[in-house]
Amino acid sequence: MRKKIFTAVTVIFIIAVNGGMLDVTHGDQGQSFSTVNGPVELRFPAGWFKNEKDNPYDLQCFSKLQRMNTGVFLFSKVDLAEEFTPEKLFQLQIEDLKSKRKNFAVLENKQIIRTDQKKLTSIVYSGEKGVSRYYYRFTLVEFLKNPELFLVVLQVSIPSYWKLHKPILEEITLSARTKH
């Protein structure tokens, strides 16, 4: 009996992988998409697609099966009120989503990554909308060589995808770059 169950599970997994049921292909070449008016671009895995419908983001892309997405808000410091900093705007974005979700709580504490090109500050929350639970990864991307521009990135994943696909979401935010 165990052998039949193991065989059935193995067959289902093979079908899922070969039949395109998995949402992301690891190690693929992917493609880049630019924010509105093109000053910043991010790299996405093959199969991800840009949302061409009206939406509040400067760029929004979905994974193939739409179980994960990345929304990008592009800001210029010159457009902020004097008392606002990128960090304050980042917190406002988090508070705005928190006000629209139930059981909104920190899942992963703040993480800061610095490269020679940028500083990324990320924090992950869990929250519920309707009958579903989601994980929300917020990332503030500050460009060190073009400090006038910065991004607030919101990435959403269903929890069952999180553990396997979190590195993909991290790579998307790490790929952010200014084009001039």
Residue pairs with C-beta under 8 A, 6 or more apart in sequence:
15 21
16 22
20 64
21 65
23 47
23 63
23 64
23 65
23 67
23 68
23 161
23 165
24 45
24 47
24 48
24 63
24 64
24 68
24 165
24 168
25 45
25 46
25 47
26 45
26 168
28 45
28 46
28 47
29 46
30 43
30 44
30 45
30 46
30 48
31 43
31 44
31 46
31 48
32 41
32 42
32 43
32 44
32 175
33 41
33 42
33 44
33 50
33 59
33 61
34 40
34 41
34 59
34 179
35 41
35 58
35 59
35 72
35 74
35 151
36 58
36 59
36 74
38 179
39 74
39 149
39 178
39 179
39 180
40 59
40 72
40 74
40 149
40 151
40 176
40 177
40 178
40 179
41 176
41 177
41 179
42 59
42 61
42 70
42 72
42 172
42 173
42 175
42 176
42 177
43 171
43 172
43 175
44 61
44 70
44 172
45 63
45 168
47 63
47 64
48 61
48 62
48 63
48 64
49 61
49 62
49 64
50 59
50 60
50 61
51 57
51 60
51 61
51 62
51 69
55 71
56 71
56 73
57 71
57 72
57 73
58 72
58 73
58 74
59 70
59 71
59 72
59 74
60 69
60 70
60 71
60 72
61 69
61 70
62 68
62 69
63 69
63 165
67 157
67 158
67 161
68 155
68 156
68 157
68 158
68 161
68 165
68 168
68 169
69 155
69 156
70 153
70 154
70 155
70 169
70 172
70 173
71 153
71 154
71 155
71 156
72 151
72 152
72 153
72 176
73 93
73 151
73 152
73 153
73 154
74 149
74 151
75 86
75 89
75 149
75 150
75 151
75 152
76 148
76 149
77 86
77 147
77 148
77 149
77 150
78 148
80 89
86 140
86 142
86 150
86 152
87 121
87 140
89 152
90 121
90 138
90 140
90 152
93 138
93 152
93 154
94 123
94 125
94 138
97 104
97 125
97 127
97 136
97 154
98 104
98 125
98 127
100 129
101 127
101 128
101 129
101 136
102 127
102 128
102 129
103 126
103 127
103 128
103 133
104 125
104 126
104 127
104 128
105 125
105 126
105 127
106 123
106 124
106 125
107 124
107 125
107 126
107 135
108 122
108 123
108 124
109 123
110 121
110 122
110 123
111 121
111 122
111 123
112 119
112 120
112 121
112 122
113 119
113 120
113 122
113 174
114 120
115 174
116 144
117 143
117 144
117 145
117 177
118 141
118 142
118 143
118 144
118 176
118 177
119 141
119 142
119 144
120 139
120 140
120 141
120 142
120 173
120 174
121 139
121 140
121 142
122 137
122 138
122 139
122 140
122 170
122 173
123 137
123 138
124 135
124 136
124 137
124 138
125 135
125 136
125 138
126 133
126 134
126 135
126 136
126 159
127 133
127 134
127 136
128 134
132 158
133 158
133 159
134 156
134 157
134 158
134 159
135 156
135 157
135 158
135 159
135 162
136 154
136 155
136 156
137 153
137 154
137 155
137 156
137 157
137 166
137 169
138 152
138 153
138 154
138 155
139 151
139 152
139 153
139 155
139 173
140 150
140 151
140 152
140 153
141 150
141 151
141 152
141 153
141 173
141 176
142 150
143 149
143 150
143 176
143 177
143 178
145 178
146 178
146 180
149 178
151 176
153 172
153 173
153 176
155 169
155 172
155 173
157 165
157 166
157 169
